[in-house]
Structures are given as C-alpha cells and as structure tokens.
Amino acid sequence: MTKFNISVLSDGTGETALAVLKAVLVQYEHEESAHISRYRNIRTKEQIESLFKKINKNSAEKKLIVFTLILPESRSLVKKLCQTYKIQGIDLLEDLIQTFDQSLESKEKQAGILRVVNEDYFKRIEAMDFFLKHDDGQLTRDLDLADIILVGVSRTSKTPLSLFLSNKGWKVANIPLIYNIPPPEELLKVNQKKIVALTIQPDYLLKIRKNRLEKFGYDPARGHYAGKEQVYKEVEAIQAFFHKQKWPVLDVTDIALEETAGEIVRIVSKRMKIPVKIV
C-alpha cells in the first residue's frame, strides 16, 4: 500500500483545507494510509521555505501539498517550491480568488482574516448573552466581568444602549436606580471606571413616562410614576448621587442612540486606558 503524506499549509487555522480533504478522502478505500500534517499561520517566506525542507525529508512514497493561502506572494512561492522539490501542490483558493477578483471590487488581501472574523462573531455572541443576563439589574454578583456598566433612572435608554453596545462586542450590564432605594452593594464595589451614569431632563422624562402609561391603558394622573413632583425629585436625587460617586454623567435627552453609545465607549476606554473601539 502506497504511503501517502499530505501536508496542509494555511495562513489561518487550516480548517478549510481539512474539511475539503476529509470530504474527498471518504470516497476512497484505505483512506487511513493518507497521513495528514497541518501547518497553521504560515505567513512568511522563511516559514514556507523551512516547511518545504521538512516535508522533503519525509520518506513517504507520495507527497501532496494542499494550501489555502491568501497572499499572492505566498501562493507563488509555494508553487515555485513545489516545482523545485517535485512535489504535487493544490491551491484550493486559486480559482475562487481569480473569479472573485474579476467579478467583485478587490481590496488588500489579509492573511488569517477569517479567524479574526470568527473570533469577532463569537465575541459578539458572548457579549449578547451577557447583556441578556444583566439587563435591568437582573444579575449583579458578577458585575466585575462587565466591560461597561450603565446606571440611571427608569426610561433613560439603558436597555437599548446595552443592546446596541453588546452587538458591538462589549459586555454591558445596566442597573436601574430607584428613588429612596439603595443601589446594589456590588455596584459600589466594582471598578468604578466602568460605570457611566445616564440622566435626562425632567420634562422630557415626564413626557416619556406619561406616553408609556397611556400606551398600556393606565391613567398617568394616578400614582407617582408619571407625577411631575415625583419625576423632578427622582432626577434631582439621582444626579446628586452621581455627583457623590464621581461617575461621568451623560444627558440622553433627545440624543441619537449611536451618538450616546459612541460617547460611552470613549469615556470608558479613556478611564480604563484601553484602545477606543469604533461603534
């Protein structure tokens, strides 16, 4: 039985090439005679040349190199070395790249970008899950895991802002502050640089609360939730609390969600001394 050595070269993880190889090999008998070696993150001339020397030393009767490399110079070098060492090489991406280059607007090729995209995707999923568990103060025992913590009275866009930011990969918790009720102890123990306080003009908040009650069939005149005196007291008391805690305060009155989110990121990034990520 012929010993068949297949070397997979990739500028990323090599998962694409492995998936294709497995799909093909199952169609043949004695597929176990094919030995697959995977070489990941191959992005330099030195790496490629070193690998070819290593592969050429292999005693297998038949050798095959399958590669998924994005950079044109890397692909050209592999093809050249395949001829030099008399090893058969298969460029899995060549036809696709040539076709797309003719049909779509090209941009600078980047090695390993698929892995970056995938990592970014899973980071957003993780952030979204974090938001769902920590929306409206549901969970406070692990606030230290949050990237951003939003606080404010009811109807200051805490949830929409948290959702927007989590979709950008930020782990966001939001906690409502209720008049005459102490905030969760965990809030005062966590890194205070993660906290951004949201405020709103009393008249604007009053209008929002009245509209919300009317929407659900309640009379705004009944109860304290939409009472003018109550709303003014809440806003004044909460703003005094913000000042005492020395939290940065953002007024969300009639401000676009995206604009507020961008300012939140700028504030937290500066306070935490981390690079600002565009939202």
N, C-alpha and C positions, 0 to 999 in steps of 0.2 A: 504494500500500500504506500503510495507516494506521500511523503511528509510535506505538508503544505503550511508555510508560515505566512500569515497575513499581518502586516503592520498598518495600523491606523494612525494617521497623522492629522492633528487638528489644532487650530489656533484657539479653540474653546475647550469644551468637555469631551468631544468625540462621540457624543450620544447619537448624533445624526447618522454618522457613518456606521456605527454599531447596529443601529436599528435597520439600516438597509442591508447590511451583511447578514444579519440574523434572518431577515425575510427571504433572502436568496438561499442561504445555506440549508434551510429546512427542506428545500426541494431536492436535495441530493442525499444519496446514501453515504454512509461513513463520514458524515459531517464532522464527527469528533476528530478526524485526522487533521482538520484545519485548526491550527493554533493561532489565536488572535492576540496580538500585543497592541495595547493602546498607548499613544503618546499625546498628552494633552498640553495645551498652552504653548504650542510651538510657533514662535513669532519672530525669531531672529535667524540670520544666515548661519551663525555659529551653531545654533541648536540643530538646524536641518543637516548641516554637514557632519556633525558629530553622530547624529542618528543613523545616517547612511553608512558610516563606517561600522557602527554597531550591528546594523541589520545585515551588512555584507558578510560579517563574520559568522552569522548563523549557518549551521550545517544543513538546513532544510534543502531538500532536492528542488523544491519550487518556492519561489518567493513572490509576494504580491504586496504592493503598497497602495493603500486606498487613502485618499486625503481630501479633507474638507478645509481648505484654506481660502480666506477671502482676499488677502493682499496679492495683487498681480505678481509682484516680485518674488513672493514666497512660492507661488504656484509654478512660476517659470523656473526657479531654481530646482524644485523637486523634479520637474520633468527633465531638466538637463542632467541631474544626477542619476535619474532612472536609466537614461541612455548610457551614461558613463559606466555605471555598475551593472548594466544589462539586467535590470530588474523591471518587471512589468509594473506600470503605475496607472491608476484610475483616478481621474479627477471628477469627483461626484458633483461638483458645483459648476463646472465649466460651461456646460450647455445652458443651464439656467441663468447664470450671470450674463453670458453673451446675449441671450434672448431679452432679458430684462433691461440690459444696457441699451438695447435698440428700441425698446418699447416704452420705458419709463425714464423719468428725469433722474439722472445719476447724481450721487453725492459721494463725498470722500469715503472710501471703504475703511471700516474699522474692524480689526480682529477681535473676536470674542464678544461682540456686541450682543449676541443672542442671550448669553449668560447674564449680562447686565440687565437686559430687558426682563428676563425671567425673575431675577432677584428683585427688581423693582416691583414687578407684579405681585410676588408673594409678600413683599413688604407692605404693599397697599392692603392686601387681604388681611394681614395680621393687624394692621392699624384699624381697619374697619371693624374687625372682631373686638378689638379693644374698646373702640367707641361705643359699640352696642352694649357692652357690659358696664360701661362707665358713664352712660348718658343720664343726665338729670340726677346725679348723685347716687345712682343705684349701688355702686360698689366704691368703697373708699379705702379699704385696707391695703391696697397695693398702688396707691397714688404715686409712689416713688418711681413706678415703671412708666409713667406718662412722660411724653416729651413736652406737652403743653397742658396747662390746667386753666380752664375758663371759669370765672365766677361772676355772679350778678343776680339781680332780682329777676323775677318771672318776666318773660317776654323781652329779653334783651338779646335774642338771636343766638343763644348759647348752643342749642342743638343744631341749627342749620350751619353755623360756623364750624362746629365739631365734625359734622358730616363732610363738609367741604374739605377741611384740612386732613381728615383721615383718608380721604380719597387721594390725597397727595403723598401719603405715606407717613403722616405724623400721628403718633399715638396721643389722642386727646381725651381728657376727662373734663366734664363740666359739672359744676355744683351750684345749685340754686341757693341763694342766701335769702332767708326768710326773716322778716321784721320781728324783733324781740325773741328770736330763737338762735342760740349759739351755733356757730358753724361746726362741722365735724372736727374732732380733735386732730385727725390725720392731716387735715388741710393746713394746720398751723405747724405741723412737724415736718412736712415735706420741704424739699428745696424751694424756697420762696421765689427764686429766679425763674421758675417755670410758670408762675401764676400771672395771668393778665386779667384785670378786672374790667367788666363791661358795665357802662352806665348809659342812661338815656334821659332825655328831657322829660320832666313830669307830665306836661301837657300831651306830649306825643305818646307816652306810655299809657296815659289815661284813655286816650282815643283807641289805642290797640286793645286794651282790656275790655272796653265797652263793646267794641265790634265783635270781640271773641265771645262774650257772653250772649249777645244778641244772635250770633250765628248758631249757638246751641239752644236757643229758645229761653234764655234766662233774662230776667229784668235787671239791667245794670244798676238800677236805683236801690236794689235790695242787697244787703251785705256790704262788706268793706272792700272787697277785691277791686272794684272799679269806683270806689268813692274818692273824690278829689282830695279830701284831707288825708285819707289813708295813703294814697299814692305819693303825695308830697312828703309825708313823714317817712315812708319807706325809702324813697330816693335820697333824702337828706341824711337819714341814719346810716344807710349803706355806704354813701360816699364818705361820711365821717370815718366809718370803719376801714374803708380802703386807705384813707389818708393815714390812719393809725398804723396799719400794717405796712405802709410804704410800698404798696403794689402799684405798678403802672396802670393807668386808667384810660380806657378808650370810650369815647362817646359814640354810640352806634346810631344815634338819631338820624334817620333818613340817609344813611350811608350804604353804598353798594356792598354786598356781601364779599365780593372779591377784593375790594379795596381794604375792608376791615381785616380780612384774612391775611392779606399781604403785610399789613402793619403789625399784626400779631406775630407773624413769623419773624419780622425784622426785630421786634422788641425782644422776643425770647432768644433769638440767635445772638443778639448783642450781649444780653445779660448772661447767657450760658457760654459765651465766647466760642461759638461754633459757626462754620460757614453758613451763610444765608442761602437757603434753597428757594428758588423762584416758585411761587404758587400760581 
